């Protein structure tokens, strides 16, 4: 599995994919937070807070994560190398996990420089250090976990087709539904119990919870449970090729 993981990472950084993901993420967030005027602009807001980043980043990753994962299996199916890969001494679970972890590592490398934003805002506080560091680091943790679910969804979507464009669109759509769709659906329901259940099923509720700086065990169960669910679905899809 580790050999496949290294192969996937080499694939990202031997082409422009890995570099473009990191550059695009920080170009979009950096310009919105520090240059473009508006509600997300940190100097204009007058508050030592990274709330703008944690509002914007999930939407940026909603498109970047599918761009990272769309070729994971779709390219293997199109070129026919998936049959060769399945004959190697690795299980379907290990194949799915290796491709998922490669995408997660790339997402983590994109998030890592956000600590520079945190240090900058910390120094810009009046007095310096006047910011909620617990909420900031909690939100960074939540962003990594959210990126993990996006990567798992994208890996599964790529296993469904041999067309990278279809994998990208289906992954972005699924991520949107799980991030925003359940919140919208809950707003249409008046029964409190049903509303709470639907909100719990969506990513946004758990991301917002962990962004307050409190690491709730229930939120961790949700994040890791969702990643595991989509990896199991990916494994099932790979195994189904042997049944044909």
C-alpha positions as a Python dict, from the first residue, in 0.01 Angstrom:
ca = {
    (1, 'X'): (0, 0, 0),
    (2, 'X'): (282, 242, 85),
    (3, 'X'): (433, 190, -259),
    (4, 'X'): (100, 286, -417),
    (5, 'X'): (73, 587, -186),
    (6, 'X'): (418, 706, -292),
    (7, 'X'): (323, 651, -656),
    (8, 'X'): (11, 865, -616),
    (9, 'X'): (204, 1144, -444),
    (10, 'X'): (471, 1136, -714),
    (11, 'X'): (192, 1161, -969),
    (12, 'X'): (61, 1478, -804),
    (13, 'X'): (398, 1650, -783),
    (14, 'X'): (553, 1524, -1107),
    (15, 'X'): (275, 1713, -1285),
    (16, 'X'): (128, 2054, -1207),
    (17, 'X'): (-168, 1913, -1010),
    (18, 'X'): (-16, 1928, -662),
    (19, 'X'): (137, 2271, -709),
    (20, 'X'): (-175, 2415, -871),
    (21, 'X'): (-399, 2299, -585),
    (22, 'X'): (-180, 2473, -326),
    (23, 'X'): (-133, 2788, -536),
    (24, 'X'): (-501, 2821, -629),
    (25, 'X'): (-617, 2767, -270),
    (26, 'X'): (-388, 3037, -131),
    (27, 'X'): (-443, 3273, -423),
    (28, 'X'): (-820, 3267, -369),
    (29, 'X'): (-811, 3282, 11),
    (30, 'X'): (-523, 3530, 25),
    (31, 'X'): (-683, 3776, -218),
    (32, 'X'): (-1025, 3754, -47),
    (33, 'X'): (-882, 3789, 305),
    (34, 'X'): (-617, 4054, 249),
    (35, 'X'): (-669, 4234, -84),
    (36, 'X'): (-1025, 4239, -216),
    (37, 'X'): (-1261, 4469, -21),
    (38, 'X'): (-1563, 4304, 135),
    (39, 'X'): (-1697, 4120, 436),
    (40, 'X'): (-1412, 3865, 429),
    (41, 'X'): (-1132, 4123, 426),
    (42, 'X'): (-945, 4097, 760),
    (43, 'X'): (-791, 4450, 779),
    (44, 'X'): (-1129, 4606, 691),
    (45, 'X'): (-1319, 4404, 950),
    (46, 'X'): (-1127, 4551, 1245),
    (47, 'X'): (-1127, 4214, 1424),
    (48, 'X'): (-834, 3978, 1485),
    (49, 'X'): (-1019, 3679, 1348),
    (50, 'X'): (-985, 3419, 1073),
    (51, 'X'): (-1360, 3364, 1043),
    (52, 'X'): (-1344, 3471, 678),
    (53, 'X'): (-1095, 3195, 600),
    (54, 'X'): (-1304, 2928, 768),
    (55, 'X'): (-1615, 3044, 583),
    (56, 'X'): (-1440, 3055, 244),
    (57, 'X'): (-1208, 2751, 260),
    (58, 'X'): (-1481, 2479, 259),
    (59, 'X'): (-1621, 2628, -62),
    (60, 'X'): (-1279, 2645, -226),
    (61, 'X'): (-1204, 2284, -129),
    (62, 'X'): (-1547, 2181, -257),
    (63, 'X'): (-1401, 2233, -606),
    (64, 'X'): (-1033, 2161, -543),
    (65, 'X'): (-1085, 1823, -370),
    (66, 'X'): (-1281, 1681, -668),
    (67, 'X'): (-1010, 1819, -899),
    (68, 'X'): (-750, 1625, -696),
    (69, 'X'): (-942, 1297, -684),
    (70, 'X'): (-1119, 1289, -1021),
    (71, 'X'): (-832, 1098, -1186),
    (72, 'X'): (-778, 853, -897),
    (73, 'X'): (-972, 566, -1052),
    (74, 'X'): (-1125, 721, -1364),
    (75, 'X'): (-786, 735, -1532),
    (76, 'X'): (-707, 378, -1424),
    (77, 'X'): (-1036, 256, -1574),
    (78, 'X'): (-988, 446, -1900),
    (79, 'X'): (-631, 327, -1954),
    (80, 'X'): (-706, -29, -1838),
    (81, 'X'): (-434, -25, -1570),
    (82, 'X'): (-691, -99, -1298),
    (83, 'X'): (-688, -467, -1401),
    (84, 'X'): (-310, -476, -1361),
    (85, 'X'): (-338, -299, -1025),
    (86, 'X'): (-598, -547, -897),
    (87, 'X'): (-364, -836, -970),
    (88, 'X'): (-99, -693, -738),
    (89, 'X'): (-67, -822, -378),
    (90, 'X'): (-279, -539, -239),
    (91, 'X'): (-644, -555, -139),
    (92, 'X'): (-919, -331, -274),
    (93, 'X'): (-929, -161, 66),
    (94, 'X'): (-556, -81, 49),
    (95, 'X'): (-590, 57, -303),
    (96, 'X'): (-879, 283, -203),
    (97, 'X'): (-701, 393, 116),
    (98, 'X'): (-374, 473, -63),
    (99, 'X'): (-546, 694, -319),
    (100, 'X'): (-753, 860, -44),
    (101, 'X'): (-449, 927, 177),
    (102, 'X'): (-257, 1080, -115),
    (103, 'X'): (-541, 1328, -166),
    (104, 'X'): (-561, 1402, 209),
    (105, 'X'): (-185, 1469, 226),
    (106, 'X'): (-214, 1715, -62),
    (107, 'X'): (-508, 1890, 110),
    (108, 'X'): (-309, 1904, 437),
    (109, 'X'): (-14, 2061, 253),
    (110, 'X'): (-253, 2326, 120),
    (111, 'X'): (-393, 2396, 470),
    (112, 'X'): (-52, 2404, 642),
    (113, 'X'): (45, 2756, 526),
    (114, 'X'): (-278, 2885, 684),
    (115, 'X'): (-81, 2892, 1010),
    (116, 'X'): (96, 3194, 857),
    (117, 'X'): (-244, 3364, 842),
    (118, 'X'): (-302, 3275, 1207),
    (119, 'X'): (35, 3420, 1313),
    (120, 'X'): (-29, 3735, 1107),
    (121, 'X'): (-368, 3792, 1266),
    (122, 'X'): (-220, 3718, 1610),
    (123, 'X'): (33, 4002, 1561),
    (124, 'X'): (-229, 4235, 1415),
    (125, 'X'): (-442, 4209, 1730),
    (126, 'X'): (-465, 4507, 1962),
    (127, 'X'): (-280, 4420, 2177),
    (128, 'X'): (-88, 4149, 1985),
    (129, 'X'): (-226, 3807, 2072),
    (130, 'X'): (-580, 3933, 2120),
    (131, 'X'): (-749, 3652, 1927),
    (132, 'X'): (-934, 3333, 2010),
    (133, 'X'): (-652, 3084, 1949),
    (134, 'X'): (-863, 2787, 2065),
    (135, 'X'): (-1133, 2855, 1807),
    (136, 'X'): (-870, 2921, 1538),
    (137, 'X'): (-687, 2593, 1585),
    (138, 'X'): (-1016, 2409, 1629),
    (139, 'X'): (-1134, 2550, 1295),
    (140, 'X'): (-807, 2449, 1127),
    (141, 'X'): (-859, 2096, 1261),
    (142, 'X'): (-1217, 2101, 1135),
    (143, 'X'): (-1098, 2219, 793),
    (144, 'X'): (-857, 1925, 767),
    (145, 'X'): (-1130, 1679, 868),
    (146, 'X'): (-1373, 1836, 621),
    (147, 'X'): (-1109, 1805, 350),
    (148, 'X'): (-1078, 1438, 445),
    (149, 'X'): (-1448, 1377, 381),
    (150, 'X'): (-1426, 1565, 51),
    (151, 'X'): (-1132, 1344, -49),
    (152, 'X'): (-1322, 1026, 46),
    (153, 'X'): (-1628, 1139, -152),
    (154, 'X'): (-1408, 1227, -449),
    (155, 'X'): (-1230, 891, -438),
    (156, 'X'): (-1565, 711, -441),
    (157, 'X'): (-1698, 928, -725),
    (158, 'X'): (-1388, 853, -932),
    (159, 'X'): (-1446, 480, -882),
    (160, 'X'): (-1790, 509, -1042),
    (161, 'X'): (-1678, 619, -1389),
    (162, 'X'): (-1396, 626, -1639),
    (163, 'X'): (-1463, 991, -1727),
    (164, 'X'): (-1272, 1243, -1518),
    (165, 'X'): (-1521, 1523, -1590),
    (166, 'X'): (-1811, 1307, -1467),
    (167, 'X'): (-1610, 1215, -1156),
    (168, 'X'): (-1542, 1584, -1088),
    (169, 'X'): (-1904, 1693, -1127),
    (170, 'X'): (-2051, 1406, -925),
    (171, 'X'): (-1796, 1457, -647),
    (172, 'X'): (-1857, 1833, -628),
    (173, 'X'): (-2234, 1772, -625),
    (174, 'X'): (-2214, 1513, -347),
    (175, 'X'): (-1986, 1736, -139),
    (176, 'X'): (-2227, 2028, -186),
    (177, 'X'): (-2524, 1817, -79),
    (178, 'X'): (-2350, 1696, 235),
    (179, 'X'): (-2209, 2039, 322),
    (180, 'X'): (-2501, 2269, 241),
    (181, 'X'): (-2792, 2053, 128),
    (182, 'X'): (-2885, 1902, 464),
    (183, 'X'): (-2888, 2247, 627),
    (184, 'X'): (-3122, 2375, 356),
    (185, 'X'): (-3347, 2072, 395),
    (186, 'X'): (-3358, 2113, 775),
    (187, 'X'): (-3478, 2471, 727),
    (188, 'X'): (-3788, 2340, 549),
    (189, 'X'): (-3887, 2110, 837),
    (190, 'X'): (-4068, 2233, 1147),
    (191, 'X'): (-4044, 1921, 1364),
    (192, 'X'): (-3748, 1980, 1597),
    (193, 'X'): (-3645, 1615, 1627),
    (194, 'X'): (-3643, 1558, 1251),
    (195, 'X'): (-3461, 1888, 1201),
    (196, 'X'): (-3189, 1789, 1448),
    (197, 'X'): (-3140, 1451, 1278),
    (198, 'X'): (-3107, 1608, 933),
    (199, 'X'): (-2866, 1873, 1061),
    (200, 'X'): (-2656, 1599, 1223),
    (201, 'X'): (-2629, 1422, 887),
    (202, 'X'): (-2473, 1729, 721),
    (203, 'X'): (-2105, 1824, 738),
    (204, 'X'): (-2166, 2192, 810),
    (205, 'X'): (-2317, 2130, 1154),
    (206, 'X'): (-2011, 1934, 1269),
    (207, 'X'): (-1765, 2170, 1102),
    (208, 'X'): (-1930, 2468, 1275),
    (209, 'X'): (-1924, 2282, 1606),
    (210, 'X'): (-1554, 2195, 1595),
    (211, 'X'): (-1471, 2548, 1470),
    (212, 'X'): (-1578, 2686, 1808),
    (213, 'X'): (-1264, 2537, 1955),
    (214, 'X'): (-1427, 2247, 2138),
    (215, 'X'): (-1327, 1903, 2008),
    (216, 'X'): (-1645, 1703, 2059),
    (217, 'X'): (-1608, 1324, 2037),
    (218, 'X'): (-1939, 1305, 1848),
    (219, 'X'): (-1804, 1534, 1577),
    (220, 'X'): (-1491, 1319, 1542),
    (221, 'X'): (-1709, 1008, 1511),
    (222, 'X'): (-1902, 1179, 1230),
    (223, 'X'): (-1593, 1290, 1037),
    (224, 'X'): (-1407, 960, 1058),
    (225, 'X'): (-1729, 763, 1012),
    (226, 'X'): (-1807, 945, 687),
    (227, 'X'): (-1454, 892, 555),
    (228, 'X'): (-1477, 521, 638),
    (229, 'X'): (-1823, 492, 479),
    (230, 'X'): (-1711, 632, 143),
    (231, 'X'): (-1392, 426, 146),
    (232, 'X'): (-1601, 113, 208),
    (233, 'X'): (-1825, 210, -83),
    (234, 'X'): (-1516, 256, -299),
    (235, 'X'): (-1388, -87, -195),
    (236, 'X'): (-1727, -241, -274),
    (237, 'X'): (-1723, -82, -620),
    (238, 'X'): (-1374, -220, -689),
    (239, 'X'): (-1475, -568, -570),
    (240, 'X'): (-1782, -559, -795),
    (241, 'X'): (-1551, -562, -1098),
    (242, 'X'): (-1457, -918, -1007),
    (243, 'X'): (-1820, -1024, -1010),
    (244, 'X'): (-1873, -932, -1375),
}
